[in-house]
């Protein structure tokens, strides 16, 4: 069983995981990394979840307001050696619970076509494919999803 901690982007365990995430994304995104990196700043995020196995931080995710009743899922990450154990699923569920508590009605998110494990997670979690939104509208390598919290 994993212990989940609600925190913010100042959390040192979150910051450590996000450094690993950014290294992974730099490899996967290739030439497009600079474009995506500008939208993945982790400073001043108020709602962060970190998952622990024993005392080790093994996953994270965050939510950030997109519009009045819409929250965006950001910075989901589980280190490679910990994947396949359901960690991302429990982090995502906790983020959704927190979003409901904050009175948001819908979650949206963007991931990349080069992230098949993320796409699988969101489909398994009942997220529906939507047209690419905002800064991702014309980005062919992006895949966007939404889920109603009602």
C-alpha positions in Angstrom: 0.0 0.0 0.0 1.2 3.5 -0.8 1.0 6.5 1.5 -0.1 9.7 -0.3 0.9 13.1 0.8 -0.9 16.3 -0.2 1.6 19.1 -0.5 2.7 21.8 -2.9 5.5 22.4 -5.4 7.9 23.4 -2.7 8.1 19.8 -1.4 11.6 18.4 -1.9 10.4 14.9 -2.8 8.2 16.4 -5.5 11.0 18.5 -6.8 13.3 15.4 -7.0 10.7 13.4 -8.9 10.1 16.3 -11.3 13.8 16.5 -12.1 13.6 12.9 -13.2 10.4 13.6 -15.1 12.1 16.4 -17.0 15.0 14.3 -17.9 12.7 11.6 -19.3 10.6 14.2 -21.2 13.8 15.7 -22.8 14.6 12.3 -24.3 11.0 11.5 -25.4 10.1 15.0 -26.7 13.4 15.4 -28.7 13.3 18.6 -30.8 9.9 19.6 -29.3 11.2 19.6 -25.7 11.7 23.4 -25.4 8.1 24.0 -26.5 6.6 21.7 -23.9 9.0 22.7 -21.2 7.7 26.2 -21.1 4.2 24.9 -20.0 5.6 22.5 -17.4 6.9 24.9 -14.8 6.5 23.4 -11.4 7.0 26.5 -9.3 4.0 27.8 -7.4 1.7 24.8 -7.8 -0.6 24.7 -4.8 -1.9 21.2 -5.2 0.6 18.3 -5.4 0.4 14.7 -4.4 3.4 12.6 -3.7 3.2 8.8 -3.3 5.5 6.9 -0.9 6.5 3.3 -0.6 7.9 2.9 2.9 9.8 6.2 3.1 10.7 6.5 -0.6 8.9 8.9 -2.9 7.7 6.8 -5.8 5.3 9.0 -7.8 3.8 12.4 -8.1 1.2 14.5 -9.8 -0.3 17.9 -9.5 -3.4 19.9 -10.4 -3.6 23.5 -11.5 -6.7 25.6 -12.3 -7.3 26.0 -16.0 -10.7 27.8 -15.9 -13.2 28.5 -13.1 -14.6 24.9 -12.9 -11.8 23.1 -14.8 -8.6 21.8 -13.3 -5.6 20.5 -15.3 -3.7 17.5 -14.4 0.1 18.2 -14.5 3.4 16.6 -13.8 2.3 13.0 -13.4 5.4 10.8 -13.0 6.5 7.4 -11.7 10.2 6.4 -12.0 10.8 3.6 -14.6 11.7 1.0 -12.0 8.4 1.6 -10.1 6.0 1.5 -13.1 3.4 -1.2 -13.5 2.5 -1.3 -9.8 -0.5 1.0 -9.8 1.2 4.1 -8.3 0.1 6.5 -11.0 -3.4 5.2 -10.7 -3.6 6.0 -7.0 -2.0 9.4 -7.5 -4.5 10.3 -10.2 -7.4 9.2 -8.1 -6.2 11.3 -5.2 -5.8 14.3 -7.5 -9.4 13.8 -8.7 -10.7 13.6 -5.2 -8.9 16.7 -4.2 -10.2 18.5 -7.3 -13.8 17.5 -6.3 -13.2 18.8 -2.8 -12.1 22.1 -4.4 -15.4 22.2 -6.3 -14.0 21.6 -9.8 -16.3 19.9 -12.3 -13.9 18.6 -14.8 -10.3 17.5 -15.2 -8.4 18.0 -18.5 -4.8 17.1 -19.4 -2.3 16.9 -22.2 0.1 14.1 -22.8 2.2 13.0 -25.7 1.8 10.4 -28.4 5.3 9.1 -27.3 3.8 8.3 -23.8 1.9 5.1 -24.4 1.8 4.2 -20.7 0.3 7.6 -19.8 -2.4 7.3 -22.6 -3.2 3.8 -21.3 -3.5 5.1 -17.7 -5.9 7.9 -18.7 -8.1 5.6 -20.9 -8.2 3.0 -18.0 -9.2 5.8 -15.7 -12.2 6.8 -17.9 -10.7 9.9 -19.5 -12.1 10.7 -22.9 -10.1 11.9 -25.9 -10.9 15.5 -26.7 -9.7 18.0 -29.3 -6.3 19.5 -28.3 -6.9 22.6 -26.3 -5.1 25.9 -25.5 -1.4 25.9 -26.4 -1.6 22.3 -27.6 -4.3 23.0 -30.2 -2.0 22.8 -33.2 0.5 20.3 -31.8 0.3 17.0 -33.6 2.3 15.1 -31.0 -0.1 16.0 -28.2 -3.0 14.0 -27.0 -5.6 15.7 -24.8 -8.2 14.1 -22.5 -11.0 15.2 -20.1 -13.1 13.6 -17.4 -16.2 14.9 -15.7 -15.9 14.9 -11.9 -19.7 15.0 -11.4 
